[in-house]
């Protein structure tokens, strides 16, 4: 404790007063024992002694006071310099900063010299200057909080600080010491906390609405007095209005469908007796005559002494789900009938390659009944299959989650089969057809090719044999005549042959071959140009080939012939017209005169219409194809475009005299003679009835996709919103019973979400990926 000037003065006055009073009193008491000279000496000595004693005392007190003053100033300096908060001292007259601690330098980024060159206004934004000047006027010796301010740091950023100010003596002059506390993060946290509280309040408000949307209600049943309490949502589910006079327990039992009443009563009794959680679905009969399906879930709450106290439960209206489930079961029955009526064998395997379903075609093809295979593994039904192509492909489909297609020889049935396997949620679904006849035809075709090699020696066709694996190329007839070069210039590799192919045609050749291989087909054909000798002239050739596959259905050989068609390509326009007709001969083709009457029709068109060529000649196409039933605008458009000599295509629905209606795509091309005179039209008809049917199928599937999309974006949102709301509510709930109730409600919502996901999965698997025209198959094709 520092004495100060006043303290030292009081001590000195007290000591002097006591010395004078006591010393004079003592001298008076002993005055009779001394002579006057001795008394005078003693009095003088007493004064000298008092001066010495008081001098020593003053020196001690001043020294002690100064030491405490120095210690206090040192401690104050240490508190100022070592403070964890930024501090500085400024002159209230000039507002200039005269001292700053190290914390402020580190926090603000200014050096000490930069700080001491600034005023307190220099570190604040322009908008705070008036407020700062007002605050300077109110400083006092007592520490006071000046409020929140914004300060500018050396890097240009701003921080929010809480300012404390106090008037002090510094350098023997009044100054003001500032303490600044960075509260930027605190303010951000408080802002976020405020927003979070507002969102939580909003979620709480939405909880009731969410329960109504999810059709979920809560209830409590007190066992002692058999008193049942419903939430507002329960009244909505039951189709009643809240009425305190109702006996809810009796009313509840009365509403439960008579057939389901024993189920709910026994479930409640077992819950009370054993504590087993109640989870049943039952029907209730409303007063308006409607019936609803309700899922009841409940748990038992016991007293501290472990006695049954009450039941806490929730009820959810699952009528829509039940109706969808019934509809799904109906659809599954129809699907079963469909699978049994298709011409392809069908079966499903789970992830362990165990049979789970087969159709009637499978039983007919294999001679095995469903009882013989369902529940048994693939290796058990067909021993030794694990070492064959079929098992490898099925494993590949499961491992890569991708469809596979392949041909395989089944030794168990001595048949060739074409197999398509598609991954599903439970394993794979397999379709197969018997292609034994096709394979036998392929063998016969190979034999025919062998015979053709012998015959071709007498023709100009060049027979070749290409090893697809190593690119080795063999010619069985002289190719030098075709290419116009010397025999020694002929190469024996695929690379050499492609070097003779016109650069613009190489891509066309490769694309056509790749298309055949991707489809697993055998026949390939393509027209392209090859170079003649060392000149830059090219000759048109027509190349045909037959791909040979190994047991793993990999292409190993291409056997074929190259035909010189250069002369054919350079014939007259008449030959070109005939070539066009020949090229389109597989479609239905008719030739029409300028007056639109039929002059010629191919065999396909005769078979399509049921008329012979003699019957068709001179008639208009509309008279034999139901033109009178076409929209007038369509007929007018065709006539107009013909008169303009346009080349165009159009889709029409023909109505044949047999009563059959067919959709066709017609390509109209004008015909001209060598002099450029218009002679009529050629119309090529392509039957697109199947395509139109697929378009209808795609439209129906799109509707299913829209339903699935609606369920994904709306139905899933309900339980998700409930879970989010309950999760936020659980954070603020302290009571264990309430928290458990919330967890039960979250479980209910999660189960509802799981049911919705299963519904969507079932809809996808049963309505989208069924049959050849499903979306999955179309994409793969």
C-alpha positions in Angstrom: 0.0 0.0 0.0 1.4 3.4 -1.1 1.2 6.1 1.6 1.4 9.2 -0.5 2.1 12.8 0.5 -0.9 13.1 2.8 -0.2 9.8 4.6 3.4 10.8 5.3 2.3 14.2 6.6 -0.2 12.7 8.9 2.4 10.2 10.3 4.9 13.0 10.8 2.3 15.2 12.6 1.2 12.3 14.8 4.8 11.4 15.8 5.7 15.1 16.5 2.6 15.6 18.6 3.2 12.5 20.6 6.9 13.3 21.1 6.2 16.8 22.3 3.4 15.7 24.7 5.2 12.7 26.1 8.8 14.1 26.3 7.6 17.3 28.0 5.5 15.3 30.4 8.4 13.0 31.3 10.8 15.9 31.8 8.3 17.6 34.0 7.9 14.5 36.2 11.7 14.3 36.8 12.3 18.1 37.0 12.9 17.9 40.8 15.7 15.5 40.4 17.8 17.7 38.0 19.3 21.1 38.3 18.0 23.8 36.0 21.3 23.6 33.9 20.7 19.8 33.6 17.1 20.3 32.6 18.2 22.9 29.9 20.7 20.4 28.6 18.2 17.6 28.5 15.7 19.8 26.8 18.3 20.8 24.1 19.4 17.2 23.7 15.7 16.1 23.4 15.3 18.5 20.5 18.4 17.3 18.7 17.4 13.7 19.3 13.8 14.5 18.0 15.3 16.1 14.8 17.5 13.1 14.2 14.7 10.6 14.8 12.2 12.4 12.7 14.7 12.9 9.9 15.4 9.1 9.8 11.6 8.5 10.0 10.9 10.9 7.1 13.7 9.3 5.1 12.3 5.8 5.7 8.7 6.8 4.9 9.6 8.7 1.7 11.9 5.8 0.5 9.2 3.3 1.2 6.6 5.3 -0.5 8.8 5.9 -3.6 9.6 2.1 -3.7 5.9 1.3 -3.7 5.3 4.0 -6.3 8.0 2.5 -8.6 6.7 -1.0 -8.0 3.1 0.1 -8.8 4.2 1.9 -12.0 6.2 -1.2 -13.1 3.2 -3.5 -12.4 1.0 -1.0 -14.3 3.4 -0.9 -17.2 3.6 -4.7 -17.3 -0.2 -4.9 -17.2 -0.3 -2.4 -20.1 2.4 -3.9 -22.2 1.6 -7.5 -21.5 -2.1 -7.2 -21.9 -3.7 -9.8 -24.2 -6.0 -7.0 -25.5 -4.9 -4.2 -27.7 -4.3 -1.0 -25.7 -3.1 2.5 -26.6 -2.9 6.0 -25.0 -3.9 9.2 -26.8 -3.8 12.9 -26.0 -7.5 14.1 -25.6 -6.5 17.5 -26.9 -4.8 16.5 -30.2 -6.3 12.9 -30.4 -2.7 11.8 -31.3 -1.7 8.3 -30.2 1.3 8.6 -27.8 1.7 5.0 -26.7 0.7 1.5 -27.9 1.2 -2.0 -26.6 2.6 -5.0 -28.5 -0.8 -6.7 -28.7 -2.2 -3.8 -30.7 0.7 -3.8 -33.1 0.3 -7.5 -33.7 -3.5 -7.3 -34.0 -3.7 -4.2 -36.3 -0.6 -4.9 -38.4 0.9 -1.3 -38.0 4.4 -0.9 -36.8 5.0 1.1 -33.6 6.2 4.1 -35.6 3.1 4.0 -37.8 0.8 3.7 -34.8 2.5 6.7 -33.1 2.0 8.8 -36.2 -1.8 8.3 -36.3 -4.6 9.8 -34.4 -7.5 7.8 -33.1 -9.6 9.0 -36.1 -7.1 7.5 -38.6 -7.9 3.9 -37.7 -11.7 4.4 -37.9 -14.0 4.7 -41.0 -15.3 8.1 -41.9 -18.8 7.3 -40.7 -17.7 6.8 -37.1 -15.8 10.1 -36.7 -18.6 12.2 -35.1 -19.4 9.4 -32.7 -15.7 9.1 -31.7 -15.5 12.9 -31.0 -18.6 12.7 -28.9 -17.1 9.8 -26.9 -13.9 11.8 -26.2 -16.0 14.4 -24.4 -17.4 11.9 -22.0 -14.2 10.2 -20.8 -13.7 9.9 -17.0 -11.2 8.6 -14.6 -13.4 5.5 -14.1 -13.2 2.7 -16.7 -16.2 2.8 -18.9 -17.4 0.9 -22.0 -17.8 3.2 -25.0 -19.7 0.6 -27.1 -18.9 -1.2 -30.4 -16.9 0.5 -33.2 -15.3 -0.5 -36.5 -11.5 -0.2 -36.8 -9.4 -0.4 -40.0 -6.3 -2.7 -40.0 -3.1 -2.1 -41.9 -4.1 -4.7 -44.6 -7.3 -2.8 -45.4 -9.7 -5.2 -43.6 -12.1 -4.1 -40.9 -12.9 -5.6 -37.5 -15.6 -4.9 -35.0 -14.2 -4.0 -31.5 -15.7 -3.3 -28.1 -14.0 -0.1 -26.7 -13.2 0.6 -23.0 -11.8 4.0 -22.1 -10.3 5.5 -18.9 -8.7 8.9 -18.1 -5.1 8.5 -16.7 -2.0 10.6 -16.0 0.7 10.0 -18.6 3.9 12.1 -18.7 2.4 14.3 -16.0 -0.5 15.2 -18.3 -4.1 14.0 -18.6 -4.4 11.3 -21.3 -6.9 8.6 -22.2 -6.1 4.9 -22.3 -8.2 2.7 -24.7 -8.7 -1.0 -24.5 -10.0 -2.7 -27.7 -11.5 -6.2 -27.8 -12.0 -7.8 -31.2 -15.6 -9.1 -31.2 -15.8 -9.7 -35.0 -16.2 -13.5 -34.7 -18.5 -13.1 -31.7 -20.8 -10.8 -33.7 -20.7 -13.3 -36.6 -21.5 -16.1 -34.2 -24.3 -14.2 -32.6 -25.7 -13.4 -36.1 -25.6 -17.0 -37.1 -27.1 -18.1 -33.8 -29.9 -15.7 -34.3 -30.6 -17.0 -37.8 -30.3 -20.5 -36.5 -32.9 -19.8 -33.8 -35.2 -18.2 -36.3 -34.9 -21.3 -38.6 -35.4 -23.6 -35.7 -38.5 -21.7 -34.7 -39.7 -21.9 -38.3 -39.1 -25.6 -38.3 -41.0 -26.1 -35.1 -43.9 -24.2 -36.6 -43.7 -26.5 -39.7 -43.6 -29.6 -37.6 -47.3 -29.7 -37.1 -47.9 -28.9 -40.7 -45.5 -31.7 -41.7 -47.3 -34.2 -39.5 -50.6 -33.2 -41.2 -49.0 -33.6 -44.6 -47.4 -36.9 -43.6 -50.8 -37.9 -42.1 -49.1 -38.8 -38.7 -50.7 -38.3 -35.4 -49.7 -39.0 -31.8 -51.5 -40.4 -28.8 -51.0 -41.4 -25.1 -53.0 -43.9 -23.2 -52.9 -43.9 -19.3 -53.4 -47.4 -18.0 -54.7 -46.5 -14.5 -57.8 -44.6 -15.6 -57.8 -45.9 -19.3 -57.7 -42.3 -20.4 -56.7 -41.8 -24.1 -55.3 -38.5 -25.3 -55.1 -37.6 -29.0 -53.1 -34.9 -30.8 -54.9 -32.7 -33.3 -53.7 -34.7 -36.2 -55.3 -37.9 -34.7 -58.7 -36.2 -34.8 -58.0 -35.4 -38.5 -57.1 -39.0 -39.3 -60.2 -40.3 -37.4 -62.4 -37.8 -39.2 -63.6 -36.2 -36.0 -63.5 -32.8 -34.4 -62.0 -32.4 -30.9 -64.5 -32.8 -28.2 -63.6 -33.1 -24.5 -66.8 -35.1 -23.8 -65.8 -38.0 -26.0 -64.6 -41.3 -24.5 -61.7 -41.7 -27.0 -60.7 -45.2 -26.0 -64.2 -46.6 -26.6 -64.6 -44.5 -29.7 -61.2 -45.8 -31.0 -62.2 -49.4 -30.5 -65.5 -48.8 -32.1 -63.8 -47.3 -35.2 -61.4 -50.2 -35.7 -62.7 -52.6 -38.3 -64.4 -55.6 -36.7 -62.1 -58.0 -38.4 -58.9 -56.1 -37.3 -60.1 -55.4 -33.7 -58.6 -58.6 -32.2 -55.3 -57.8 -33.8 -55.0 -54.4 -32.2 -56.4 -55.5 -28.8 -54.0 -58.4 -28.6 -51.1 -56.2 -29.7 -51.8 -53.7 -26.9 -52.2 -56.4 -24.3 -48.8 -58.0 -25.4 -47.2 -54.5 -25.2 -48.4 -54.0 -21.6 -47.5 -57.6 -20.6 -44.1 -58.0 -22.2 -43.1 -54.5 -23.4 -42.9 -55.7 -27.0 -43.3 -52.7 -29.2 -46.6 -52.4 -31.0 -46.4 -52.2 -34.8 -49.6 -53.2 -36.7 -51.6 -52.0 -39.7 -55.4 -52.1 -39.3 -58.5 -50.6 -40.8 -60.8 -48.0 -39.3 -64.4 -47.3 -40.4 -65.1 -43.6 -40.4 -68.5 -42.1 -39.6 -68.9 -41.0 -43.3 -68.6 -44.7 -44.4 -65.1 -44.6 -45.7 -62.4 -47.0 -44.7 -58.8 -46.0 -43.9 -55.7 -48.1 -43.3 -53.8 -47.0 -40.2 -50.3 -48.0 -39.0 -50.2 -48.0 -35.2 -46.8 -47.9 -33.4 -46.5 -47.7 -29.6 -44.2 -48.3 -26.7 -44.7 -48.8 -23.0 -43.6 -46.2 -20.4 -42.9 -47.5 -16.8 -42.8 -45.7 -13.5 -39.6 -45.5 -11.5 -40.6 -48.6 -9.6 -40.9 -50.5 -13.0 -44.7 -50.6 -13.1 -46.6 -50.0 -16.4 -47.7 -46.4 -16.5 -48.8 -45.3 -20.0 -48.5 -46.1 -23.7 -47.1 -43.6 -26.1 -47.8 -44.1 -29.7 -48.2 -42.7 -33.2 -50.6 -43.4 -36.0 -50.1 -42.9 -39.7 -52.7 -42.9 -42.4 -51.2 -45.4 -45.0 -54.4 -45.8 -47.1 -52.7 -44.5 -50.2 -49.7 -46.9 -49.7 -52.0 -49.8 -49.1 -54.0 -49.1 -52.2 -50.8 -48.8 -54.2 -49.6 -52.0 -52.8 -52.8 -53.7 -53.8 -52.5 -52.2 -57.3 -48.8 -53.4 -57.4 -49.8 -56.9 -56.4 -52.4 -56.9 -59.2 -49.8 -55.6 -61.6 -47.4 -58.4 -60.5 -50.0 -61.0 -61.2 -50.5 -59.5 -64.7 -46.7 -59.4 -65.1 -46.5 -63.1 -64.2 -49.0 -63.8 -66.9 -47.1 -61.7 -69.4 -43.8 -63.5 -68.6 -45.5 -66.8 -69.2 -47.0 -65.7 -72.5 -43.8 -64.4 -74.2 -41.9 -66.4 -76.7 -38.6 -66.1 -74.9 -37.4 -68.2 -72.1 -37.0 -66.1 -68.9 -35.5 -66.7 -65.5 -34.0 -64.6 -62.7 -31.0 -65.3 -60.5 -30.0 -63.5 -57.2 -26.5 -62.3 -56.5 -25.5 -65.9 -55.5 -26.7 -67.1 -58.9 -29.6 -69.0 -57.3 -32.8 -69.3 -59.3 -35.7 -67.1 -58.0 -38.2 -67.1 -60.9 -38.8 -69.0 -64.2 -41.5 -68.7 -66.8 -43.4 -71.4 -68.7 -41.2 -71.0 -71.8 -38.1 -71.9 -69.6 -39.9 -75.1 -68.5 -40.8 -76.0 -72.1 -37.2 -75.3 -73.4 -35.4 -77.1 -70.6 -37.8 -79.7 -69.5 -37.3 -78.5 -65.9 -40.2 -77.3 -63.8 -40.0 -74.3 -61.4 -40.0 -76.7 -58.5 -36.8 -78.3 -59.9 -34.8 -75.1 -60.1 -36.2 -72.3 -57.8 -34.0 -72.0 -54.7 -31.2 -74.0 -56.3 -27.9 -72.6 -57.6 -27.0 -72.4 -61.2 -24.1 -74.8 -60.7 -26.3 -77.3 -58.9 -28.9 -77.3 -61.7 -26.3 -77.3 -64.5 -23.1 -79.1 -63.2 -19.9 -77.9 -64.8 -21.3 -74.6 -66.0 -18.8 -72.6 -64.0 -16.1 -73.4 -66.5 -18.2 -72.2 -69.5 -19.0 -68.9 -71.3 -22.5 -68.6 -69.7 -21.2 -68.5 -66.1 -18.4 -66.1 -67.0 -20.9 -63.7 -68.7 -23.3 -63.8 -65.8 -20.5 -63.1 -63.3 -19.4 -60.2 -65.6 -23.0 -58.7 -65.6 -23.1 -58.8 -61.7 -19.6 -57.5 -61.2 -19.8 -54.6 -63.7 -23.5 -53.9 -63.3 -24.0 -53.9 -67.0 -26.1 -56.0 -69.5 -24.4 -58.8 -71.5 -25.4 -60.5 -74.8 -23.9 -63.6 -76.1 -24.4 -66.9 -78.0 -23.7 -70.1 -76.1 -24.0 -73.9 -76.8 -25.8 -75.7 -73.9 -24.4 -79.2 -73.7 -27.2 -80.2 -71.3 -29.8 -79.6 -74.1 -27.6 -79.9 -77.2 -28.9 -76.5 -78.4 -27.5 -73.1 -79.3 -29.1 -70.2 -77.4 -28.9 -66.4 -77.8 -28.8 -65.0 -74.2 -29.4 -61.5 -72.9 -28.8 -60.9 -69.1 -29.7 -57.6 -67.4 -28.7 -56.5 -63.8 -31.6 -55.9 -61.4 -31.9 -54.9 -57.8 -31.9 -58.5 -56.7 -29.4 -60.0 -59.2 -29.9 -60.6 -62.9 -32.8 -61.2 -65.3 -32.1 -63.6 -68.2 -33.9 -63.9 -71.6 -32.9 -66.6 -74.0 -34.1 -67.9 -77.4 -33.2 -71.1 -79.3 -31.0 -70.3 -82.3 -30.0 -73.8 -83.2 -31.6 -73.6 -86.6 -29.7 -70.3 -87.3 -26.4 -71.8 -86.3 -27.0 -74.8 -88.6 -27.7 -72.4 -91.4 -24.5 -70.6 -90.7 -22.6 -73.8 -91.1 -24.3 -74.5 -94.4 -23.4 -70.9 -95.4 -19.8 -71.5 -94.7 -19.9 -74.6 -96.8 -21.5 -72.6 -99.6 -18.7 -70.0 -99.3 -16.2 -72.8 -99.7 -17.9 -73.9 -102.9 -18.1 -70.3 -104.1 -14.3 -70.0 -103.8 -14.0 -72.7 -106.4 -16.6 -71.1 -108.7 -15.1 -67.6 -108.4 -11.9 -68.8 -110.0 -13.8 -68.6 -113.3 -15.0 -65.0 -112.5 -13.4 -61.7 -111.8 -14.4 -61.7 -108.2 -11.4 -61.6 -105.8 -11.9 -64.1 -102.9 -10.0 -63.2 -99.7 -9.5 -64.6 -96.2 -8.6 -62.2 -93.4 -7.2 -63.3 -90.0 -8.9 -60.6 -87.8 -6.5 -61.3 -84.9 -3.2 -60.7 -86.6 -4.3 -58.8 -89.7 -2.9 -61.5 -92.2 -4.7 -61.3 -95.6 -4.8 -64.1 -98.2 -6.2 -63.8 -101.7 -7.4 -66.9 -103.4 -7.7 -65.3 -106.8 -5.6 -62.8 -108.7 -6.1 -59.3 -107.3 -3.5 -57.7 -109.6 -6.0 -57.6 -112.4 -8.4 -55.7 -110.3 -5.8 -53.2 -109.0 -3.9 -52.9 -112.3 -0.5 -53.7 -110.8 2.1 -56.4 -110.9 1.6 -59.6 -108.8 4.8 -58.9 -106.8 3.3 -55.6 -105.7 0.5 -57.4 -103.8 0.8 -57.3 -100.0 -0.5 -59.9 -97.6 -1.6 -57.7 -94.7 -4.8 -55.7 -93.8 -2.6 -52.6 -93.4 -1.5 -52.9 -97.1 -5.0 -53.3 -98.3 -6.2 -50.2 -96.4 -3.2 -48.3 -97.9 -4.9 -49.0 -101.3 -8.3 -47.8 -100.1 -9.4 -44.2 -100.8 -8.6 -42.1 -97.7 -12.2 -40.7 -97.7 -13.7 -44.2 -97.6 -11.6 -45.8 -94.8 -13.8 -44.4 -92.1 -17.0 -45.7 -93.9 -15.5 -49.2 -94.2 -14.4 -49.3 -90.5 -17.7 -48.0 -89.3 -19.7 -50.6 -91.3 -17.5 -53.4 -89.9 -17.7 -52.1 -86.4 -21.5 -52.0 -86.6 -21.7 -55.6 -87.7 -19.3 -56.8 -84.9 -21.1 -54.8 -82.2 -24.4 -56.4 -83.1 -22.7 -59.9 -83.2 -23.8 -60.4 -86.9 -21.9 -62.3 -89.5 -22.7 -60.7 -92.9 -20.8 -57.5 -93.9 -20.9 -55.5 -97.1 -19.6 -52.1 -98.2 -18.9 -50.1 -101.4 -15.7 -48.1 -101.5 -12.8 -47.1 -103.8 -9.4 -48.7 -104.3 -6.3 -47.3 -106.1 -5.3 -48.7 -109.5 -1.6 -49.3 -109.8 0.6 -46.3 -108.9 -1.7 -43.8 -110.5 -4.1 -41.6 -108.6 -7.1 -43.1 -110.3 -9.5 -45.2 -108.1 -11.9 -48.0 -109.0 -15.2 -48.6 -107.3 -15.5 -52.0 -105.7 -18.2 -53.9 -103.8 -16.9 -56.0 -100.9 -18.8 -58.7 -99.1 -17.7 -60.7 -96.2 -18.7 -63.3 -93.6 -17.4 -63.1 -90.0 -16.4 -66.3 -88.3 -16.5 -66.4 -84.5 -14.8 -68.7 -81.9 -16.5 -70.4 -79.0 -16.2 -67.2 -76.9 -18.0 -65.3 -79.7 -15.0 -63.3 -80.7 -14.5 -62.6 -84.4 -11.4 -64.5 -85.7 -11.9 -64.5 -89.5 -13.5 -62.5 -92.3 -14.1 -64.5 -95.5 -15.5 -62.7 -98.5 -15.2 -61.4 -102.1 -14.4 -58.1 -103.7 -16.3 -57.3 -106.9 -15.4 -54.7 -109.5 -18.5 -52.5 -109.9 -16.7 -49.6 -111.6 -18.5 -50.1 -114.9 -21.8 -50.3 -113.2 -21.1 -47.0 -111.4 -20.4 -45.3 -114.7 -23.5 -46.4 -116.7 -26.2 -44.2 -118.0 -29.0 -42.5 -116.0 -31.3 -45.3 -117.0 -29.1 -47.9 -115.4 -28.8 -45.6 -112.4 -32.6 -45.5 -112.1 -32.7 -49.3 -112.3 -29.9 -49.5 -109.7 -32.0 -47.2 -107.4 -34.9 -49.5 -107.8 -32.7 -52.6 -107.1 -31.3 -51.0 -104.0 -34.7 -50.3 -102.6 -36.2 -53.6 -103.8 -36.6 -54.9 -100.2 -39.1 -52.1 -99.5 -42.5 -51.6 -101.1 -41.8 -49.6 -104.4 -44.2 -48.2 -106.9 -43.6 -46.1 -110.1 -46.2 -43.4 -110.9 -46.8 -41.5 -114.1 -47.2 -37.7 -114.3 -50.9 -38.1 -113.7 -50.2 -40.0 -110.4 -51.4 -43.4 -111.7 -49.4 -46.5 -110.9 -47.3 -47.9 -113.7 -45.2 -50.5 -111.9 -45.0 -52.0 -108.4 -42.6 -54.5 -106.9 -43.5 -57.8 -105.4 -43.4 -56.4 -101.8 -46.0 -53.8 -102.7 -48.3 -56.5 -104.3 -48.1 -58.6 -101.2 -48.7 -55.6 -98.9 -51.9 -54.4 -100.8 -53.2 -57.8 -101.8 -53.4 -56.7 -105.5 -51.5 -58.0 -108.5 -49.4 -55.7 -110.7 -52.1 -55.9 -113.5 -54.8 -54.9 -111.0 -52.7 -52.0 -109.7 -51.7 -50.5 -113.1 -53.6 -47.3 -113.9 -55.0 -46.9 -110.4 -54.1 -44.1 -108.0 -52.3 -45.1 -104.8 -55.1 -43.6 -102.7 -57.7 -45.9 -104.3 -56.0 -49.0 -103.0 -54.5 -47.6 -99.8 -57.6 -46.0 -98.2 -56.9 -42.5 -99.4 -60.5 -41.5 -98.8 -59.9 -41.9 -95.1 -56.8 -39.7 -95.0 -57.1 -36.0 -93.9 -57.8 -33.8 -96.9 -54.9 -31.6 -96.0 -52.5 -34.5 -96.3 -53.6 -35.4 -99.8 -53.4 -31.8 -100.9 -49.9 -31.5 -99.5 -48.7 -34.6 -101.4 -50.2 -33.3 -104.7 -48.7 -29.8 -104.2 -45.2 -31.1 -103.5 -45.4 -33.5 -106.4 -46.4 -30.6 -108.7 -43.3 -28.7 -107.4 -41.2 -31.8 -108.3 -40.0 -32.0 -104.7 -38.2 -34.9 -103.1 -39.9 -35.5 -99.7 -41.0 -38.1 -97.2 -44.2 -38.3 -95.2 -45.8 -40.7 -92.6 -49.2 -42.0 -93.5 -51.6 -44.6 -92.1 -52.8 -47.0 -94.8 -56.2 -48.7 -94.6 -56.0 -51.8 -96.7 -59.0 -53.6 -98.2 -58.3 -56.5 -95.9 -59.3 -54.3 -93.0 -55.7 -54.0 -91.6 -54.3 -50.5 -90.9 -50.5 -50.0 -91.2 -48.3 -47.0 -90.7 -45.8 -46.4 -93.5 -43.0 -43.9 -94.2 -43.1 -42.9 -97.9 -40.2 -41.4 -99.8 -41.2 -39.6 -103.0 -38.5 -39.0 -105.6 -39.2 -37.3 -109.0 -38.0 -39.2 -112.1 -36.5 -37.6 -115.2 -35.4 -38.9 -118.6 -32.0 -38.3 -120.3 -33.3 -34.9 -121.5 -34.3 -33.8 -118.1 -38.0 -34.1 -118.8 -40.2 -35.1 -115.8 -41.6 -38.6 -116.3 -43.2 -39.4 -113.0 -42.4 -40.4 -109.4 -41.0 -43.3 -107.5 -42.5 -43.9 -104.1 -40.7 -46.1 -101.6 -42.8 -47.4 -98.7 -41.4 -48.5 -95.4 -43.6 -50.2 -92.9 -43.2 -48.3 -89.5 -46.1 -49.7 -87.6 -43.8 -51.2 -85.0 -42.0 -47.9 -84.6 -45.3 -46.1 -84.1 -46.2 -48.7 -81.5 -42.9 -48.1 -79.8 -43.5 -44.4 -79.8 -46.8 -45.1 -78.0 -44.9 -47.3 -75.6 -42.3 -44.6 -75.0 -45.1 -42.1 -74.3 -46.6 -44.4 -71.7 -43.2 -45.0 -70.2 -42.6 -41.2 -70.0 -45.9 -40.9 -68.1 -44.5 -43.5 -65.6 -41.3 -41.5 -65.4 -43.3 -38.4 -64.6 -45.1 -40.3 -61.8 -41.8 -41.5 -60.5 -40.3 -38.0 -60.7 -43.3 -36.6 -58.9 -42.9 -39.2 -56.1 -39.2 -38.5 -55.9 -39.7 -34.7 -55.6 -42.8 -34.6 -53.4 -43.4 -37.9 -51.6 -39.8 -38.2 -50.4 -39.7 -34.6 -49.3 -42.4 -35.2 -46.6 -40.6 -37.8 -44.5 -37.2 -36.0 -45.1 -38.8 -32.7 -43.9 -40.2 -34.5 -40.9 -36.8 -36.1 -40.0 -35.0 -32.7 -40.3 -37.6 -31.0 -38.2 -37.6 -33.7 -35.5 -33.7 -33.7 -35.6 -33.6 -30.0 -34.8 -36.3 -30.5 -32.1 -34.3 -33.3 -30.6 -31.3 -31.0 -30.1 -33.3 -28.7 -27.8 -35.2 -31.4 -26.0 -33.8 -32.3 -22.5 -36.4 -34.7 -21.3 -35.5 -38.3 -21.9 -39.1 -39.4 -22.6 -39.6 -36.6 -25.1 -36.4 -37.4 -26.8 -37.3 -41.1 -27.1 -40.7 -40.1 -28.5 -39.0 -37.9 -31.1 -36.6 -40.8 -32.0 -39.7 -43.0 -32.4 -41.2 -40.4 -34.7 -38.0 -40.2 -36.7 -38.0 -44.0 -37.0 -41.6 -43.8 -38.3 -40.6 -41.2 -40.9 -37.5 -43.2 -41.9 -39.7 -46.3 -42.4 -42.1 -44.2 -44.5 -39.2 -43.0 -46.5 -38.0 -46.6 -47.0 -41.5 -47.6 -48.1 -41.6 -44.7 -50.7 -38.1 -45.7 -52.0 -39.4 -49.3 -52.3 -42.5 -48.1 -54.1 -40.3 -46.1 -56.6 -38.0 -49.1 -57.1 -40.9 -51.5 -57.7 -42.5 -49.0 -60.1 -39.2 -48.8 -62.0 -38.6 -52.5 -62.1 -42.2 -53.4 -62.9 -43.3 -50.6 -65.3 -40.2 -49.4 -67.0 -37.8 -52.4 -67.4 -40.3 -55.0 -68.7 -40.5 -56.4 -72.2 -38.4 -55.7 -75.3 -39.7 -52.1 -75.7 -38.6 -51.0 -72.2 -36.5 -47.9 -71.8 -33.5 -49.9 -70.7 -33.5 -52.2 -73.8 -34.0 -49.2 -76.2 -31.0 -47.4 -74.7 -28.8 -50.6 -75.0 -29.9 -51.2 -78.6 
